[in-house]
Amino acid sequence: MGKYYNKYKDRRDEVTVQYSKVSHIEIQPDYRGEIQNLRSDIAILKVQSPFAISHLVQPVCFTGSDNFNLGPSSGVITGWSEPSDVVKELEVSYYNAKDCNVHFNNDFFEKYFTNDKICGKHNIEQGIALCAGISGAGMVYKHPETGRFFIYGVVTISDIEREGPGKLCSKNNSFLGTKLNFKLICTSITYNMRTQ
């Protein structure tokens, strides 16, 4: 936690980074990868040592409901969109299912837009492309009524294609994310309570 540079154990991160070993991984029982078109592509990690809150490591709220209506909303995703060496923050807009299909070709949309997916689009005018390496980034947004930041899911897949040597980027900067599963989180909490 608190990393800025992409490389694992980069010496430039020594002052801010926090590491912890993973003691348990809770995977959704129906996850089957590409066989089921990346449905349920999310997991909960239990770490051995808790992370300390700092100016770079902050908590984020969780809605506690699988039925929360995101609607047209804006938020951010952060990660190391290749070939970047430093973490990037990308402003994104989220769309509901009926508006999502216009951002992808039909084959891609029909294959990967399963019932647990959310649609997002990054504004290319920021000068940062949505490229390979951003998968797994948290999809965070500011609640329009409370002003609090919530995590709603994680980036799963984009219709990336090669843009020059070694660079894979989305042709239209759209992506699909997997919604956080309230049942999975409750199961993980129950597991943690049993093992402590």
Backbone hydrogen bonds, N-H to C=O, Kabsch-Sander energy under -0.5 kcal/mol:
donor,donor_aa,acceptor,acceptor_aa,energy
6,N,85,D,-2.9
10,D,7,K,-1.4
13,D,10,D,-2.0
14,E,11,R,-1.3
16,T,13,D,-1.2
17,V,13,D,-2.6
18,Q,1,M,-2.5
23,S,46,K,-2.9
24,H,46,K,-1.5
26,E,44,I,-3.2
27,I,25,I,-0.8
28,Q,42,I,-1.0
31,Y,28,Q,-2.0
32,R,39,R,-0.5
35,I,32,R,-1.3
36,Q,33,G,-1.1
37,N,34,E,-1.8
38,L,33,G,-2.5
39,R,36,Q,-1.5
41,D,38,L,-1.1
42,I,40,S,-2.1
44,I,26,E,-2.2
46,K,24,H,-3.1
47,V,45,L,-0.5
48,Q,21,K,-3.1
54,S,57,V,-2.3
58,Q,56,L,-0.6
61,C,149,F,-2.1
63,T,151,I,-0.5
68,F,65,S,-0.7
70,L,68,F,-0.8
73,S,71,G,-0.8
73,S,94,Y,-1.3
75,G,92,V,-2.8
76,V,140,V,-2.7
77,I,90,L,-1.9
78,T,138,G,-0.5
79,G,88,K,-1.9
80,W,133,G,-0.6
81,S,79,G,-1.0
82,E,80,W,-0.5
82,E,132,A,-3.0
84,S,81,S,-1.9
87,V,4,Y,-2.5
88,K,79,G,-2.8
90,L,77,I,-3.2
90,L,88,K,-0.5
92,V,75,G,-2.6
93,S,121,K,-2.8
94,Y,73,S,-3.5
95,Y,119,C,-2.7
99,D,96,N,-1.0
100,C,96,N,-1.0
100,C,97,A,-0.6
101,N,97,A,-0.9
103,H,100,C,-2.3
104,F,101,N,-1.1
109,F,105,N,-2.4
110,E,106,N,-2.9
111,K,107,D,-1.7
112,Y,108,F,-2.4
113,F,109,F,-2.3
114,T,112,Y,-2.0
117,K,114,T,-1.9
118,I,177,G,-2.4
119,C,95,Y,-1.1
120,G,175,F,-2.7
121,K,93,S,-2.5
122,H,173,N,-3.3
123,N,91,E,-1.3
124,I,122,H,-0.8
126,Q,123,N,-1.8
127,G,124,I,-2.2
131,C,129,A,-1.0
132,A,168,L,-2.8
134,I,131,C,-1.0
136,G,155,V,-2.9
137,A,134,I,-1.9
139,M,153,G,-3.2
140,V,76,V,-2.4
140,V,138,G,-0.8
141,Y,150,F,-2.4
142,K,74,S,-0.9
143,H,141,Y,-0.6
143,H,148,R,-3.2
147,G,143,H,-2.1
150,F,141,Y,-2.9
151,I,61,C,-2.7
152,Y,139,M,-2.9
152,Y,150,F,-0.5
153,G,139,M,-0.8
154,V,178,T,-1.9
155,V,137,A,-2.6
156,T,176,L,-2.6
157,I,176,L,-2.0
159,D,174,S,-0.5
160,I,158,S,-2.3
161,E,169,C,-2.9
163,E,167,K,-4.0
167,K,164,G,-1.6
168,L,166,G,-0.6
169,C,161,E,-2.6
169,C,167,K,-0.6
170,S,130,L,-2.7
171,K,159,D,-1.1
175,F,120,G,-2.7
176,L,157,I,-3.2
177,G,118,I,-2.8
178,T,154,V,-2.7
179,K,116,D,-3.0
179,K,177,G,-0.5
180,L,152,Y,-2.5
182,F,180,L,-0.7
185,I,181,N,-2.1
186,C,182,F,-2.3
187,T,183,K,-2.5
188,S,184,L,-2.4
189,I,185,I,-2.4
190,T,186,C,-2.5
191,Y,187,T,-2.5
192,N,188,S,-2.5
193,M,189,I,-2.2
194,R,190,T,-1.9
195,T,191,Y,-1.7
196,Q,192,N,-0.6
196,Q,193,M,-0.5
